[in-house]
Amino acid sequence: MVPISIDGASFVGCVLESMLYGAFTIMAGFTLKTLLAARDRNRPLTVVLCLIWIFSTAHWITNVYRAYNAFIRFPEGPVTFYNTLSLPSYTARNTSYYFLTLVADGFAVTSKTASAARDTDSSASTVAGGGVIYTFTKVPPGNVVFIARVVPWITSWISMTLATNVVCTIFIAIGILRIHMAARKVHLSPMRSDPVWTSVIILTESAAIYSSTLITLITCYLLQSNSQYILLDLTVSSIGITFTMIILRISLKLSSEVTVQGQSTSQTMRVPVRPGELSVNVSRLVQVNSDQYLEADAHRAGSSPLNIEELYEIIYDLDWASPRRALNL
């Protein structure tokens, strides 16, 4: 099998990224509509979504601009163009990808469940990514991305991004399951436990998609295959697609599964735990200080289901060290 050339790989990567970028833009629009239509708008999710779209757009525009210059304007041909790593357009392309991974990794490690990875994987990925961009600006023209001075930086960058994704996903999934088990101990209705399992499955599937892309990318790079250009462009779009996929799938799934009866009155669900009753709210948790969470009344007019911003309050704000205390048990 004839190896793919650098110009061919770059062209294919640009085409595929354009297709996936269009899909991501549509998904981002629906996701933004979902977040803005929520009763309590989740600003962190909205900001992260907008930043991911901005940096994905910057990377796509830079890629198209580079393809236009390489195949039409550059007098020495596309091969020489793509092998010139110190070009400003190449630096801009790498910088947009760098900030895109910073946003994605930074959002993942903001979870209290992922605090163990906050000061290790994320900071290492930040340093490695900056090292890649700086090293590329110092590479003489005519050198490929597989030269010895660049390989350690790139492999470290991709590896740390992969590690951050895997570690944070595991911590978040474990945290969700702990809340699920704590709820089961007080015989909580399946109304609360079903979204828990749904969230774990969706988070795991989305993380697997992104992780598999990164694993394939670093494998192609270590094999010194030009197909890594294709995988890199696919990785950019996969970040945004997996992020929006989590929000859309969870919100749609919860909307179809969770129903709350009532027309104009607030409702609170009560379950027996010991002599007396324990009030357990199925709608949302409100933080009253750094360690304590109390349950708020559920003001649900009509049939509003548990929505996405409430679920992310549980995922990213709850004190996983004591799930029973977090549920106010």
Secondary structure, DSSP 8 states (H G I E B T S, - for coil): -----HHHHHHHHHHHHHHHHHHHHHHHHHHHHHHHTSSS--HHHHHHHHHHHHHHHHHHHHHHHHHHIIIII-TT-HHHHHT-TT-HHHHHHHHHHHHHHHHHHHHHHTSGGGHHHHTTHHHHHHHHHHHHHHHHHTS-TT--TTSTTTHHHHHHHHHHHHHHHHHHHHHHHHHHHHHHHHHHHTT--HHHHHHHHHHHHHHHHHHHHHHHHHHHHHHHHHTT-THHHHHHHHHHHHHHHHHHHHHHHHHHHHHHH-----SSS-B-EEE--SSS-EEE-SS-EEE-SSS-EEE--B---TT----HHHHHHHHHHS-TT-HHHHTT-
